[in-house]
Amino acid sequence: MMKKVFIAGLGLIGGSIALAIKKVHKEIEVIGFDIQESQLDAAEKLGVIDSKAGSFEEGALSADVIFLAAPVQQSLKLIENLSLLNLKKNAIITDVGSTKRKITEFARETLPDGMIFIGGHPMAGSHKSGVTAAKSHLFENAYYILTPERDSLKEQIEELKQLLQGTKAQFVEMKPEEHDRITGVISHFPHIVAASLVHQAEYYESDFPLIKPLAAGGFRDITRIASSNPAMWRDILLQNREYMIKLFEDWTNEMNRIRSFVEQENDSAIYAYFEKAKAFRDELPVKKEGAIPSFHDLYVDIPDYPGVISEITGYLAKEAISITNIRIIETREEIYGVLRISFQTERDREKAQSCIEKYTKYETFFG
């Protein structure tokens, strides 16, 4: 019977996994460790973990399940450390990294026979970081990918799913290579595109000084993911190097294709290009969490008078609805502006819409 879970890395993901486990499995002790003492102390004070481990090795030795909730490069070193320990018999080791092939191969080559590694990737996140942002419902409606390398691990996979049932995530099993190809297309490469669009705008700014102020609206929104952690994305792209290089080739071909339509002034091909993209995009699930954290935005038409923003945030606070960001998109004298409020989950956004409509007559809409 499972008694102890050890989580190494108490940031947003590790902390949220801890809370989801504790929510359902009251009988299990959740032990935590983090190289940042402040994160470790905060996790204990907030009740995210039950106890602190004095070291990574100490926490691992006592655990039935070990979560490596650290960046992939650090997790590789932690796996190397685990290979030297006399872990509990049948202890399960898993991770939460965004790339799976390299770490799975490394675990297979490094861990001795009898040690069980099951790659994992909970496809959820937030625009906040650290253990203080951890939520037990962070993974609700999200896909949680598991990448076991052996078919013989079915029993351990079921144990892991049972342990993580409090996440309310949808579990999907796939091969590590398949995972890296898919996330390369729908997560890793879009971050490159967003960053390249920002670089392009910067290049043009010297000739067109209005670039930056005019980019404050829709351009800023479609390139949001370019604000992600640079160190994390450096590591992800290097870990997924082989598939990313292939995607660069595919993207170049795609750009040359639409470029040829424009050069030839082929209006029907241009129309069909956008029509097909629109059709595919419109079929994408709306209320599912995917590889890129969703932006749960609520737009509110507001009049231009003092105190209107504090009025709205006051109503949200009254209903205990937490926001992650707030911004005025436009407000000029005697016309309505638009207030964009961002929430961590779809549920929070829906509650906020009901709250604002309950207390005010302001029009609200989703982006």
MODAUR-V376980 format. One record per pair of residues at least 12 apart in sequence whose C-alpha atoms are under 7 Angstrom apart, sorted by the first residue. I is the first residue (numbers start at 0). J is the second residue. Records with the same first field share a line. If there is no record, write none. Layout:
I: J ; J
//
This chain:
1: 63
2: 27 ; 28 ; 63
3: 27 ; 28 ; 29 ; 62 ; 63 ; 64
4: 28 ; 29 ; 30 ; 62 ; 63 ; 64 ; 65
5: 29 ; 30 ; 31 ; 58 ; 59 ; 62 ; 64 ; 65 ; 66
6: 30 ; 31 ; 32 ; 65 ; 66 ; 67 ; 68
7: 31 ; 32 ; 33 ; 55 ; 66 ; 67 ; 68
8: 32 ; 33 ; 67 ; 68 ; 69
9: 32 ; 33 ; 38 ; 39 ; 130
10: 128 ; 129 ; 130
11: 128 ; 129 ; 130 ; 132 ; 133
12: 68 ; 133
13: 68
14: 47 ; 130 ; 133
15: 133 ; 134 ; 135 ; 137
16: 135
17: 29 ; 47 ; 48
18: 47 ; 134 ; 135
19: 135 ; 136 ; 163 ; 165 ; 166
20: 162 ; 163 ; 165
22: 165
23: 165
28: 49
29: 48 ; 49 ; 50
30: 48 ; 49 ; 50 ; 51 ; 52 ; 58
31: 48 ; 50 ; 51 ; 52
32: 51 ; 52 ; 54 ; 55
38: 130
42: 130
60: 85 ; 86 ; 87
61: 87
62: 87 ; 90
63: 87 ; 90 ; 91
64: 90 ; 91 ; 92
65: 91 ; 92 ; 93
66: 92 ; 93 ; 94
67: 93 ; 94 ; 95
68: 94 ; 95
70: 96
71: 96
75: 102
78: 106
79: 109
82: 109 ; 110 ; 111
89: 114 ; 115
90: 114 ; 115
91: 115 ; 116
92: 115 ; 116 ; 117
93: 116 ; 117 ; 118 ; 119
94: 118 ; 119
95: 119 ; 120 ; 121
96: 119 ; 120
97: 120 ; 235
98: 179 ; 235 ; 238 ; 239
99: 118 ; 175 ; 178 ; 179
100: 175 ; 176 ; 179
101: 238
103: 118
117: 145 ; 146 ; 147
118: 145 ; 146 ; 147
119: 144 ; 145 ; 146
120: 143 ; 144 ; 145
121: 142 ; 143 ; 144
122: 141 ; 142 ; 143 ; 289 ; 290
123: 137 ; 138 ; 141 ; 288 ; 289 ; 290 ; 292
124: 292
125: 292 ; 343
135: 166
136: 166
138: 166 ; 167 ; 168
139: 166 ; 167 ; 168
140: 167 ; 168 ; 169 ; 287 ; 288
141: 168 ; 169 ; 287 ; 288 ; 289
142: 168 ; 169 ; 170 ; 171 ; 288 ; 289
143: 168 ; 169 ; 170 ; 171
144: 170 ; 171 ; 172
145: 171 ; 172 ; 173
146: 172 ; 173 ; 174 ; 175
147: 174
148: 174
179: 239
180: 242
182: 290
183: 242 ; 243
185: 290
186: 290 ; 291
190: 224 ; 225
193: 222 ; 224 ; 225
194: 225
294: 341
295: 341 ; 342 ; 343 ; 344 ; 345 ; 348
296: 339 ; 340 ; 341 ; 342 ; 348 ; 365 ; 366
297: 339 ; 340 ; 341 ; 348 ; 363 ; 364 ; 365 ; 366
298: 337 ; 338 ; 339 ; 340 ; 363 ; 364 ; 365 ; 366
299: 337 ; 338 ; 339 ; 361 ; 362 ; 363 ; 364
300: 335 ; 336 ; 337 ; 338 ; 361 ; 362 ; 363
301: 335 ; 336 ; 337 ; 338 ; 361
302: 334 ; 335 ; 336
303: 330 ; 331 ; 332 ; 333 ; 334 ; 335 ; 336
311: 355
315: 351 ; 354
320: 347 ; 351
321: 342
322: 340 ; 341 ; 342 ; 343
323: 341 ; 342 ; 343
324: 340 ; 341
325: 339 ; 340 ; 341
326: 338 ; 339 ; 340
327: 339
//
